[in-house]
């Protein structure tokens, strides 16, 4: 039987731990078992039970206090993750093997891990060798994405993770429940954006011709190949969370090996209709 994993990534403060906590509760409401593994050696607290905690292996505070290393917070975290990459046996022992495993990996917010450092790529390869089907879940804070140029920065960060990890990836705008009604309406255009229109709307704000050409090239790349789209995540909206989960499950083919299958006639069920609509929009 295959095993399944969500690699929950994103910048610091994007809501990764909250996402893990909310998603585990949502899965529980669907009578599905899920576990969380904390991979952030700098984490201070989280409100979900963990299957494994990297802080049992190494902690950022210990690395920073080591006089022979003399690392700051950033260097200390990178050192911890590289130490983790050299000790994947610890992860093996912590995970064990439970039939039909579904595990969320709560990853650090250090953006270097998703742009050029090899640690997360090595983790993906290790999980795949252990029969995991892995999906990247890249989070960005919706409150940060309400301006075009900030949105483009978020798109580039998500695209960097996609290129580095080479796994299916679902991009999510978090904290939608914290937006005002006006901001929610404004952010709809960023969920499935028309990058060319966005560029034209803001071209007058770009003074440098070289910067304008670079921005135009990036927008063209994203738009022409439909490379990055976002799903909204509102932890108070059960239907919205279900759409996110269905997209993730589809990307890792969750449930295809289960003996029981819903009959095709059940397509009239509202939940299944939402499922189809989600993929038409994605």
C-alpha positions as CSV (number, residue, x, y, z in Angstrom):
1,X,0.0,0.0,0.0
2,X,1.3,3.5,-0.8
3,X,1.7,6.1,1.8
4,X,0.8,9.8,1.4
5,X,2.5,13.0,2.4
6,X,1.8,16.7,2.3
7,X,4.9,18.8,2.5
8,X,3.6,22.0,4.0
9,X,5.9,24.9,3.0
10,X,5.9,28.7,2.8
11,X,7.5,31.8,4.2
12,X,7.6,32.4,7.9
13,X,4.2,33.6,9.2
14,X,2.2,32.1,6.3
15,X,0.2,29.9,8.6
16,X,1.8,26.5,8.1
17,X,1.2,25.2,11.7
18,X,-2.4,26.6,11.7
19,X,-3.0,24.9,8.4
20,X,-1.7,21.5,9.7
21,X,-3.8,21.8,12.8
22,X,-7.0,22.8,10.9
23,X,-6.4,20.1,8.2
24,X,-6.0,17.3,10.8
25,X,-9.2,18.3,12.4
26,X,-11.0,18.4,9.0
27,X,-9.7,15.0,8.1
28,X,-10.9,13.7,11.5
29,X,-14.4,15.0,10.7
30,X,-14.2,12.9,7.5
31,X,-13.2,9.8,9.6
32,X,-9.8,9.9,8.0
33,X,-6.6,9.4,10.1
34,X,-3.8,11.8,9.6
35,X,-0.6,12.6,11.5
36,X,1.7,15.6,11.7
37,X,5.5,15.7,11.7
38,X,7.2,18.9,12.9
39,X,10.3,19.6,10.8
40,X,10.9,23.1,12.2
41,X,13.8,23.0,14.7
42,X,12.9,26.6,15.8
43,X,9.3,25.9,16.6
44,X,8.1,27.1,20.0
45,X,4.6,25.7,20.2
46,X,1.8,24.2,18.1
47,X,-1.6,23.1,19.0
48,X,-1.6,19.6,17.4
49,X,-0.2,16.3,18.6
50,X,2.9,15.3,16.6
51,X,3.9,11.9,15.3
52,X,7.6,13.1,15.3
53,X,9.4,16.3,16.3
54,X,12.7,17.3,14.8
55,X,13.5,19.1,18.1
56,X,14.1,15.6,19.6
57,X,17.0,15.3,17.1
58,X,18.3,18.9,17.1
59,X,17.2,22.4,18.1
60,X,18.2,25.8,16.8
61,X,18.8,27.2,20.3
62,X,21.3,24.4,21.0
63,X,23.2,25.2,17.8
64,X,23.2,28.9,18.5
65,X,24.6,28.4,22.0
66,X,27.4,26.1,20.8
67,X,30.6,28.3,21.0
68,X,32.3,26.2,18.3
69,X,29.6,27.0,15.7
70,X,28.7,30.6,16.5
71,X,25.6,30.6,14.2
72,X,22.9,33.2,14.2
73,X,19.2,32.2,13.8
74,X,19.3,31.8,10.1
75,X,22.6,29.9,9.9
76,X,21.5,27.8,12.9
77,X,18.3,26.7,11.2
78,X,20.1,25.8,8.0
79,X,22.7,23.8,10.0
80,X,19.9,21.9,11.8
81,X,18.2,21.0,8.5
82,X,21.5,19.8,7.0
83,X,22.1,17.8,10.2
84,X,18.6,16.3,9.7
85,X,19.5,15.4,6.1
86,X,22.4,13.4,7.3
87,X,20.3,11.6,9.9
88,X,17.2,10.4,7.9
89,X,17.4,7.2,10.0
90,X,15.8,9.2,12.8
91,X,12.8,9.9,10.6
92,X,12.5,6.3,9.6
93,X,12.4,5.2,13.3
94,X,9.9,8.0,14.1
95,X,7.5,7.2,11.3
96,X,7.4,3.4,11.5
97,X,4.9,2.0,9.0
98,X,1.2,2.3,9.5
99,X,-1.1,1.0,6.8
100,X,-2.5,3.9,4.6
101,X,-0.3,6.5,6.3
102,X,-1.3,10.1,5.6
103,X,1.2,12.5,7.1
104,X,1.6,16.3,7.0
105,X,5.1,17.6,7.3
106,X,5.2,21.0,8.9
107,X,8.3,22.6,7.4
108,X,10.4,25.6,8.4
109,X,9.8,29.0,6.9
110,X,13.4,29.6,5.7
111,X,12.8,30.5,2.0
112,X,16.3,29.3,1.1
113,X,15.2,25.7,1.7
114,X,12.8,26.0,-1.3
115,X,15.0,27.9,-3.7
116,X,18.5,26.5,-3.8
117,X,19.5,24.4,-0.8
118,X,19.2,20.6,-1.4
119,X,17.7,19.6,1.9
120,X,14.0,19.5,1.0
121,X,14.8,17.8,-2.3
122,X,16.7,15.1,-0.4
123,X,13.7,14.7,1.9
124,X,11.3,14.2,-1.0
125,X,13.6,11.6,-2.5
126,X,13.9,9.8,0.8
127,X,10.1,9.8,1.2
128,X,9.6,8.5,-2.3
129,X,12.0,5.7,-1.7
130,X,9.7,4.7,1.2
131,X,6.7,4.5,-1.0
132,X,5.3,7.9,-0.2
133,X,3.3,9.9,-2.7
134,X,4.3,13.4,-2.0
135,X,2.5,16.7,-2.7
136,X,3.9,20.1,-2.0
137,X,1.5,22.5,-0.3
138,X,2.9,26.1,-0.7
139,X,1.3,28.7,1.5
140,X,1.3,32.4,1.2
141,X,-0.4,34.9,3.4
142,X,-3.4,36.4,1.6
143,X,-2.9,39.7,3.6
144,X,0.4,40.0,1.9
145,X,-0.9,39.3,-1.6
146,X,-3.3,42.2,-2.1
147,X,-0.9,44.2,-4.2
148,X,0.2,43.2,-7.6
149,X,4.0,43.4,-7.1
150,X,3.8,41.5,-3.8
151,X,1.7,38.9,-5.6
152,X,4.3,38.5,-8.2
153,X,6.9,38.0,-5.5
154,X,4.7,35.3,-4.0
155,X,4.3,33.6,-7.4
156,X,8.1,33.5,-7.9
157,X,8.6,31.9,-4.4
158,X,6.0,29.3,-5.2
159,X,7.5,28.7,-8.6
160,X,11.0,28.2,-7.1
161,X,9.7,25.5,-4.9
162,X,8.0,23.8,-7.8
163,X,11.1,23.8,-9.9
164,X,13.4,22.6,-7.0
165,X,11.3,19.8,-5.7
166,X,9.7,18.4,-8.9
167,X,6.6,17.2,-7.2
168,X,2.9,18.0,-7.6
169,X,2.2,21.3,-5.8
170,X,-0.9,23.0,-4.6
171,X,-0.5,26.7,-3.9
172,X,-2.8,28.2,-1.2
173,X,-3.6,31.7,0.0
174,X,-4.1,31.4,3.8
175,X,-5.8,33.6,6.4
176,X,-8.7,34.4,4.1
177,X,-10.9,34.5,7.2
178,X,-8.9,37.5,8.4
179,X,-9.6,39.7,5.3
180,X,-12.3,42.3,5.2
181,X,-15.2,41.8,2.8
182,X,-13.6,44.4,0.5
183,X,-10.2,42.8,0.6
184,X,-11.8,39.3,-0.1
185,X,-13.4,40.7,-3.2
186,X,-10.2,42.4,-4.3
187,X,-8.1,39.2,-3.9
188,X,-10.3,37.1,-6.1
189,X,-8.5,38.3,-9.2
190,X,-5.2,36.9,-7.8
191,X,-6.6,33.3,-7.4
192,X,-6.5,32.6,-11.1
193,X,-4.7,35.7,-12.3
194,X,-4.4,37.3,-15.8
195,X,-0.8,38.3,-15.5
196,X,-0.7,40.5,-18.6
197,X,-3.7,42.6,-17.4
198,X,-2.0,42.8,-14.0
199,X,1.2,44.1,-15.6
200,X,-0.6,46.6,-17.7
201,X,-2.5,48.0,-14.7
202,X,0.7,48.7,-12.9
203,X,3.1,49.6,-15.7
204,X,2.9,53.3,-15.0
205,X,4.4,52.6,-11.5
206,X,7.6,51.1,-12.9
207,X,10.1,53.7,-13.7
208,X,13.0,51.5,-14.9
209,X,12.7,50.2,-18.4
210,X,14.8,47.1,-17.6
211,X,12.7,46.3,-14.5
212,X,9.5,46.7,-16.6
213,X,10.8,44.3,-19.2
214,X,11.9,41.8,-16.6
215,X,8.5,42.0,-14.9
216,X,6.8,41.6,-18.3
217,X,8.8,38.5,-19.0
218,X,8.0,36.9,-15.7
219,X,4.3,37.6,-16.1
220,X,4.4,36.2,-19.6
221,X,6.1,33.0,-18.4
222,X,3.6,32.4,-15.7
223,X,0.5,33.3,-17.8
224,X,1.5,31.5,-21.0
225,X,2.0,28.2,-19.3
226,X,-0.6,28.5,-16.5
227,X,2.2,27.6,-14.1
228,X,0.9,29.1,-10.8
229,X,-2.7,29.3,-9.4
230,X,-3.9,29.6,-5.9
231,X,-6.7,28.1,-3.8
232,X,-8.2,30.2,-1.0
233,X,-8.0,28.7,2.5
234,X,-10.4,29.9,5.2
235,X,-10.3,27.7,8.3
236,X,-13.9,28.6,9.1
237,X,-15.2,27.4,5.7
238,X,-15.6,23.6,5.6
239,X,-16.5,23.6,1.9
240,X,-13.4,25.6,1.0
241,X,-11.2,23.2,3.0
242,X,-12.8,20.3,1.3
243,X,-12.0,21.7,-2.1
244,X,-8.3,22.2,-1.0
245,X,-8.2,18.6,0.3
246,X,-9.7,17.2,-2.9
247,X,-7.2,18.9,-5.0
248,X,-4.3,17.6,-2.9
249,X,-5.8,14.1,-2.8
250,X,-6.2,14.1,-6.6
251,X,-2.6,15.1,-7.1
252,X,-1.3,12.2,-5.0
253,X,-4.0,9.8,-6.2
254,X,-5.2,9.2,-2.7
255,X,-7.7,6.4,-2.4
256,X,-7.2,4.8,-5.8
257,X,-6.1,1.6,-4.2
258,X,-8.9,1.4,-1.7
259,X,-11.2,-1.6,-2.2
260,X,-14.4,0.4,-1.9
261,X,-15.3,2.8,-4.7
262,X,-18.3,5.2,-4.8
263,X,-20.6,4.3,-7.7
264,X,-20.7,6.7,-10.6
265,X,-24.3,7.4,-10.0
266,X,-23.2,9.3,-6.8
267,X,-21.9,12.1,-8.9
268,X,-25.1,14.0,-8.1
269,X,-24.0,14.3,-4.5
270,X,-23.2,18.0,-3.7
271,X,-19.7,17.1,-2.4
272,X,-18.8,15.4,-5.6
273,X,-20.1,18.3,-7.6
274,X,-17.8,20.6,-5.6
275,X,-15.0,18.2,-6.3
276,X,-15.5,18.4,-10.1
277,X,-15.8,22.2,-10.0
278,X,-12.6,22.5,-8.1
279,X,-10.7,20.8,-10.9
280,X,-12.4,22.8,-13.6
281,X,-11.2,25.9,-11.9
282,X,-7.7,24.7,-11.2
